[in-house]
């Protein structure tokens, strides 16, 4: 009986002590985790200033690099001055004048364009309802090269179809001259700009050989400046020539397209007038 009682007492004691041991282990684990977290935070705080300082140094280095690199405008201006103001200024004037004429021509050509199909339809309807006078008013109310050509032909309708054809043909040459006005100057600047660049190159080489003659020996550093000027003038002239050539070709292609359109439209107009004279338009 005493042995049984002793066993129950021991079991009760173990039951009571188990939560205490568990609590002790929990407290120990929590303390350990807290210590590790504290150490990690301390390490992070020590590393963070180092990383921030390194990032700040990299940002400063990048800003200094950007500040040292010149912009495109500064680069062009620097090379323009190095190439010699005398020749580079003339080349720049060629570029400015050529661009001004080209832009004016492009605007004029776009304003001179006409919706030929719509105009022919309106003229046909006017011939059916109002006759040649109504068709003439329709042509005069429209803008563009084709409309002017139609108006010129309709004003000669009383003199016969042959006179209309001759009038359209003659006035077409006049319109073509107006469309091409000013392009000869663009062509001139295209030819002059590279020539000026080559002239600057030749003069730069002459100056370089003069320095060699005066020094009595061949030193690359002695003539590098003159050779650089010579090459810069050539580059400037070629760039101007290429830019103006692009605008010139666009204008020429636009004029050719408009001339073909006028020729087709004039044939259609004569056909309408012939049918109107024969009473076939209803």
C-alpha positions in Angstrom: 0.0 0.0 0.0 2.8 2.3 0.8 4.6 1.4 -2.4 1.4 2.2 -4.4 1.0 5.5 -2.6 4.7 6.4 -3.4 4.1 5.7 -7.1 1.1 8.0 -7.2 3.0 10.7 -5.4 5.9 10.4 -7.9 3.5 10.6 -10.9 1.8 13.7 -9.5 5.2 15.4 -8.9 6.2 14.7 -12.5 2.9 16.0 -13.8 3.3 19.3 -11.8 6.9 19.8 -12.9 6.3 19.2 -16.7 4.7 22.6 -17.4 7.5 24.3 -15.5 10.2 22.6 -17.6 8.3 23.4 -20.8 8.0 27.1 -19.7 11.7 27.1 -19.0 12.5 25.7 -22.4 10.2 28.3 -24.1 11.8 31.1 -22.2 15.2 29.9 -23.1 14.2 29.6 -26.8 12.7 33.1 -26.8 15.7 34.5 -25.2 17.9 32.9 -27.8 15.8 34.2 -30.7 15.8 37.6 -29.2 19.5 37.6 -28.9 19.9 36.5 -32.5 17.5 39.2 -33.7 19.4 41.8 -31.7 22.7 40.7 -33.3 21.1 40.7 -36.8 19.7 44.2 -36.3 23.0 45.4 -35.1 24.8 43.9 -38.1 22.3 45.4 -40.4 22.7 48.8 -38.8 26.4 48.5 -39.2 26.2 47.4 -42.9 23.4 49.9 -43.9 25.6 53.1 -43.5 28.3 51.4 -45.6 25.9 50.5 -48.4 24.3 54.0 -48.3 27.7 55.6 -48.5 28.7 53.4 -51.4 25.5 54.2 -53.2 26.0 57.9 -52.6 29.5 57.7 -54.0 28.3 55.9 -57.2 25.6 58.5 -57.7 28.1 61.3 -57.3 30.4 59.6 -59.8 27.6 59.2 -62.3 26.6 62.9 -62.0 30.2 64.0 -62.4 30.5 61.8 -65.6 27.3 63.3 -67.0 28.5 66.8 -66.2 31.8 66.1 -67.9 30.1 64.8 -71.1 29.1 67.7 -73.4 25.6 67.8 -74.8 25.0 67.4 -78.6 24.6 71.2 -79.1 27.8 71.9 -77.2 29.6 69.2 -79.2 28.4 70.7 -82.5 29.3 74.2 -81.5 32.8 73.1 -80.4 33.5 71.3 -83.7 32.1 74.3 -85.6 34.6 76.6 -83.9 37.4 74.2 -84.3 36.7 73.8 -88.1 37.3 77.5 -88.6 34.7 80.2 -88.5 35.5 81.5 -91.9 34.5 78.5 -94.0 32.1 76.9 -91.5 30.0 80.1 -91.4 29.6 80.1 -95.2 28.7 76.4 -95.1 26.1 77.2 -92.4 24.6 80.0 -94.5 24.2 77.5 -97.4 22.4 75.2 -95.0 20.1 77.8 -93.6 19.2 79.3 -97.1 18.7 75.8 -98.6 16.5 74.7 -95.8 14.4 77.9 -95.9 13.8 77.5 -99.7 13.1 73.7 -99.3 10.5 74.2 -96.5 8.8 77.0 -98.5 8.6 74.8 -101.5 7.2 71.9 -99.5 4.5 74.1 -98.0 3.7 75.5 -101.5 3.5 72.1 -103.1 1.2 70.7 -100.4 -1.1 73.7 -100.7 -1.1 73.3 -104.5 -2.4 69.7 -104.3 -6.0 69.1 -105.4 -8.4 66.2 -105.0 -8.7 65.6 -108.8 -11.4 62.9 -108.6 -13.7 65.1 -106.5 -13.1 68.1 -108.8 -13.8 66.1 -112.0 -17.1 64.8 -110.4 -18.2 68.3 -109.5 -17.4 69.7 -112.9 -19.3 66.9 -114.6 -22.3 67.6 -112.4 -22.0 71.3 -113.2 -21.8 70.6 -116.9 -25.0 68.6 -116.7 -27.0 71.1 -114.8 -25.4 74.6 -115.4 -23.3 74.2 -118.5 -19.8 75.5 -119.0 -20.3 78.6 -116.9 -21.2 76.5 -113.9 -18.2 74.3 -114.5 -16.0 77.3 -114.7 -17.3 78.6 -111.4 -16.6 75.2 -109.8 -13.0 75.3 -111.0 -12.5 78.8 -109.8 -13.8 78.0 -106.4 -11.2 75.3 -105.9 -7.6 75.9 -105.1 -4.6 74.1 -106.5 -2.7 73.5 -109.7 -5.2 71.2 -111.3 -8.1 73.6 -110.5 -6.2 76.5 -112.1 -5.5 74.4 -115.2 -9.2 73.5 -115.5 -10.3 77.1 -115.2 -7.9 78.1 -117.9 -9.2 75.5 -120.2 -12.9 76.2 -119.5 -12.4 79.9 -120.3 -11.5 78.9 -123.9 -14.4 76.5 -124.4 -16.2 78.9 -126.7 -13.2 78.8 -129.1 -13.4 75.1 -129.6 -11.9 71.9 -128.1 -8.6 72.4 -129.9 -8.1 75.8 -128.3 -8.9 74.2 -124.9 -6.2 71.6 -125.5 -3.6 74.2 -126.5 -4.5 76.5 -123.6 -4.2 73.6 -121.1 -0.9 72.6 -122.5 0.6 76.1 -122.4 -0.7 76.9 -119.0 0.6 73.5 -117.7 4.1 74.7 -118.5 3.5 77.9 -116.6 2.3 76.0 -113.6 5.3 73.6 -113.7 7.6 76.6 -113.7 5.8 77.9 -110.6 6.2 74.6 -108.9 9.9 74.4 -109.6 10.7 78.0 -108.6 13.6 78.3 -106.2 14.8 74.7 -106.5 17.7 75.8 -108.6 19.1 77.6 -105.6 18.8 74.4 -103.5 20.7 72.6 -106.2 23.3 75.3 -106.1 23.8 75.0 -102.4 24.1 71.2 -102.7 27.0 71.7 -105.0 28.6 74.6 -103.2 28.7 73.2 -99.6 30.9 70.2 -100.3 33.2 72.4 -102.5 33.7 74.8 -99.7 34.5 71.9 -97.4 37.1 70.6 -99.8 38.5 74.1 -100.2 38.9 74.3 -96.4 40.6 70.9 -96.5 43.1 72.1 -99.1 43.9 75.3 -97.2 44.3 73.4 -94.0 46.8 71.0 -95.6 48.7 73.9 -97.1 49.0 75.5 -93.6 50.2 72.1 -92.3 53.0 71.9 -94.9 54.0 75.5 -94.2 54.5 74.6 -90.5 56.5 71.5 -91.5 58.7 73.7 -93.8 59.3 76.3 -91.0 60.1 73.6 -88.4 62.4 71.7 -90.7 61.1 68.3 -89.5 58.0 66.2 -89.6 56.3 66.3 -86.2 52.7 64.9 -86.0 51.8 67.2 -83.1 52.9 70.2 -85.1 50.4 69.7 -88.0 47.6 67.8 -86.1 45.6 71.0 -85.6 45.6 72.0 -89.3 44.7 68.5 -90.4 41.9 68.4 -87.9 40.5 71.8 -89.2 40.8 70.5 -92.8 38.8 67.4 -92.0 36.1 69.2 -90.0 35.4 71.6 -92.9 35.0 68.6 -95.2 32.6 66.9 -92.8 30.6 70.1 -92.5 30.2 70.5 -96.3 29.2 66.9 -96.8 26.6 67.0 -94.0 25.0 70.1 -95.5 25.0 68.5 -99.0 23.4 65.4 -97.8 20.6 67.2 -95.8 19.8 69.5 -98.7 19.8 66.6 -101.2 17.1 64.8 -99.2 14.8 67.9 -99.3 15.6 68.5 -103.0 14.7 65.0 -104.0 11.5 65.1 -102.1 10.4 68.3 -103.8 11.4 67.0 -107.2 9.4 63.8 -106.7 6.4 65.8 -105.4 6.5 68.0 -108.6 6.7 65.0 -110.9 3.7 63.4 -109.2 1.7 66.7 -109.5 2.7 67.1 -113.2 1.5 63.5 -114.0 -1.7 64.2 -112.1 -2.2 67.4 -114.2 -1.7 65.5 -117.4 -4.2 62.9 -116.5 -6.7 65.5 -115.3 -6.4 67.5 -118.5 -7.2 64.5 -120.6 -10.2 63.8 -118.5 -11.3 67.4 -118.8 -11.1 67.4 -122.6 -13.0 64.1 -122.7 -15.8 65.7 -120.5 -16.0 68.7 -122.8 -16.2 66.6 -125.9 -19.0 64.6 -124.4 -20.8 67.7 -123.3 -20.5 69.2 -126.8 -21.9 66.0 -128.3 -24.8 66.0 -125.8 -23.8 62.7 -124.2 -23.8 64.1 -120.6 -27.1 63.5 -119.0 
